[in-house]
Every structure is written in C-alpha cells, then in structure tokens.
Amino acid sequence: MLNEFKKFAMRGNVVDMAVGIIIGGAFGTIVKSLVADVLMPPIGLLLGGVDFSNFFLLLKSGSPAGPYAGLADAQKAGAVTLNYGSFVNNVVSFLIVAFAVFLLVRAMNRLEHPKAAPAPAPTTRTCPYCLSTIPLKATRCPQCTSQVEAA
C-alpha cells in the first residue's frame, strides 16, 4: 500500500497540482495586500475618506456598549458584528484573482491551439446510385448516367 501511495503521489498531475496550490496561495496573499493596501485606500479617499475594512453593522453590543470607533474596537468589546466592509474587500480581491486567472488561461489557450484555417467548402459529392464522386452542381452522374438532384 505504501508503494502504491508513493506511485500516486509522485505522478506528474499531483505534483503539478501541489505546485499550483502553493503558488495560488502566495498569489492570493499578494492580491489581498494589493486590494487592502493599494486599491481600497484611494477608493475610500475618493468616497470621502472611508475605510472599507471598518464598515460593519452592529448586531449586538459588547461590554462596554457601543458606539465603537472601528471594527477592532467592537471585536475587542465582544460585540457581534456583520462585517460587510471586509466582504467588499474580499469581493474585489476575488475579481482581481479571477481576472488574472482568465488572462492566464486565455494566454495558455492561444499558445496551445493555433488557429486553423477554416475548411474549404466542398466542391464534389457522391452519386447516390453508383457512389462515384461527381461535381456538386451536377444533375446527371457521368459514370452511371443516373439523374440526380442538384445540390
């Protein structure tokens, strides 16, 4: 059983998948930082100096009771919050990752499958009586002289 597992684990697909997961995790960290540290602050500034990570809806006050200056203060007090600002940050992160993956897959597809020229339109067909090849517009077979319908 150990040899069978070793054979399974060392197959090319499993190793490729593991490398992809590791790189994907690192890429996700970079994108999260890009969204939280680079993209959202200017967007928040344009919208009047708001910080999306501090957008939350207070469901139940903690001890001491609110209002709270930010999400960290509310969580420190033990308040129950609905963190929709973090959700907005995560949606933006997802969209960036999805777009990057789309661009990567699109580039890979272009490399793998060069565009083939479209097949030329047929100029001949088969006679239904003698099965010989006749011109597409023929109304009579030159081999068996049978009357055929024009295509």
C-alpha positions as CSV (number, residue, x, y, z in Angstrom):
1,M,0.0,0.0,0.0
2,L,2.9,2.4,0.8
3,N,4.4,1.8,-2.7
4,E,1.0,2.4,-4.3
5,F,0.6,5.7,-2.4
6,K,4.2,6.7,-3.4
7,K,3.4,5.9,-7.0
8,F,0.2,8.0,-6.8
9,A,1.9,11.0,-5.0
10,M,4.8,11.2,-7.5
11,R,2.6,11.3,-10.6
12,G,3.1,14.4,-12.7
13,N,-0.5,15.7,-12.2
14,V,-0.4,15.5,-8.4
15,V,2.9,17.3,-8.2
16,D,1.7,20.0,-10.7
17,M,-1.5,20.4,-8.6
18,A,0.6,20.9,-5.4
19,V,2.8,23.5,-7.0
20,G,-0.3,25.3,-8.4
21,I,-1.9,25.4,-4.9
22,I,1.2,26.7,-3.3
23,I,1.7,29.4,-5.9
24,G,-2.0,30.2,-5.8
25,G,-1.8,30.7,-2.0
26,A,1.1,33.1,-2.4
27,F,-0.7,34.9,-5.3
28,G,-3.8,35.3,-3.1
29,T,-1.7,36.9,-0.4
30,I,-0.2,39.4,-2.8
31,V,-3.7,40.2,-4.2
32,K,-5.1,40.6,-0.7
33,S,-2.3,43.1,0.0
34,L,-2.9,44.9,-3.3
35,V,-6.6,45.3,-2.5
36,A,-6.3,46.2,1.2
37,D,-3.2,48.4,1.0
38,V,-3.1,49.9,-2.6
39,L,-6.6,49.9,-4.2
40,M,-9.1,50.4,-1.3
41,P,-7.4,53.4,0.4
42,P,-7.6,55.6,-2.8
43,I,-11.2,54.4,-3.4
44,G,-12.1,55.2,0.2
45,L,-10.4,58.6,-0.2
46,L,-12.5,59.4,-3.3
47,L,-15.6,58.4,-1.4
48,G,-14.9,60.8,1.5
49,G,-12.1,59.2,3.4
50,V,-13.9,55.9,4.3
51,D,-12.0,52.7,5.3
52,F,-14.0,49.7,3.9
53,S,-12.4,47.3,6.4
54,N,-14.2,49.3,9.2
55,F,-17.6,49.0,7.7
56,F,-19.7,46.8,9.9
57,L,-23.3,46.5,11.2
58,L,-23.6,46.1,14.9
59,L,-25.9,43.2,15.7
60,K,-25.3,43.0,19.5
61,S,-23.3,45.3,21.7
62,G,-20.4,44.0,23.8
63,S,-19.0,45.2,27.1
64,P,-18.6,48.1,27.2
65,A,-21.5,49.1,25.0
66,G,-21.0,51.0,21.7
67,P,-20.7,53.1,19.7
68,Y,-17.3,51.8,18.6
69,A,-14.7,53.7,16.7
70,G,-13.9,50.8,14.4
71,L,-14.3,47.1,13.9
72,A,-11.3,46.2,16.0
73,D,-12.8,48.1,19.0
74,A,-16.1,46.3,18.5
75,Q,-14.5,42.9,18.3
76,K,-12.3,43.7,21.4
77,A,-15.5,44.5,23.3
78,G,-17.0,41.2,22.3
79,A,-19.7,42.8,20.1
80,V,-21.4,40.7,17.4
81,T,-20.9,42.4,14.0
82,L,-21.7,41.9,10.4
83,N,-18.5,42.8,8.6
84,Y,-19.7,43.9,5.2
85,G,-16.7,46.1,4.6
86,S,-14.4,43.1,4.8
87,F,-16.8,41.3,2.4
88,V,-16.4,44.2,-0.1
89,N,-12.6,43.9,0.1
90,N,-12.8,40.1,-0.4
91,V,-15.1,40.5,-3.5
92,V,-12.6,43.0,-5.0
93,S,-9.8,40.5,-4.3
94,F,-11.7,37.7,-5.9
95,L,-12.4,39.8,-9.0
96,I,-8.8,40.6,-9.4
97,V,-7.7,36.9,-9.0
98,A,-10.5,35.8,-11.3
99,F,-9.4,38.3,-14.0
100,A,-5.7,37.3,-13.6
101,V,-6.6,33.6,-14.0
102,F,-8.8,34.5,-17.0
103,L,-5.9,36.3,-18.6
104,L,-3.5,33.3,-17.9
105,V,-5.9,30.7,-19.3
106,R,-6.6,32.9,-22.3
107,A,-2.8,33.2,-23.0
108,M,-2.3,29.4,-22.5
109,N,-5.2,28.6,-24.9
110,R,-3.6,30.8,-27.6
111,L,-0.3,29.0,-27.2
112,E,-1.7,25.5,-27.2
113,H,-4.2,25.8,-30.1
114,P,-3.1,27.8,-33.1
115,K,-6.0,29.0,-35.2
116,A,-6.6,26.6,-38.1
117,A,-7.8,27.9,-41.4
118,P,-11.5,27.1,-42.0
119,A,-12.2,24.1,-44.1
120,P,-12.9,24.9,-47.7
121,A,-16.4,24.4,-49.0
122,P,-16.9,21.1,-50.7
123,T,-16.9,21.1,-54.5
124,T,-18.0,17.4,-55.0
125,R,-20.5,14.9,-53.7
126,T,-21.2,11.2,-54.0
127,C,-23.7,9.8,-56.6
128,P,-26.5,8.1,-54.6
129,Y,-26.6,5.3,-57.2
130,C,-23.1,4.3,-58.1
131,L,-21.2,6.1,-55.2
132,S,-18.8,7.8,-57.6
133,T,-17.6,11.3,-57.0
134,I,-19.5,13.9,-59.0
135,P,-19.4,17.8,-59.1
136,L,-21.6,19.5,-56.6
137,K,-23.9,21.1,-59.2
138,A,-24.2,18.1,-61.5
139,T,-27.8,16.9,-62.4
140,R,-26.6,13.7,-64.1
141,C,-23.9,11.3,-63.0
142,P,-21.2,10.9,-65.7
143,Q,-20.5,7.3,-64.6
144,C,-23.9,5.7,-64.4
145,T,-25.9,8.4,-66.2
146,S,-28.5,8.5,-63.5
147,Q,-30.5,11.6,-62.9
148,V,-29.5,13.2,-59.6
149,E,-30.9,16.3,-57.8
150,A,-28.7,19.3,-57.9
151,A,-27.3,20.3,-54.5
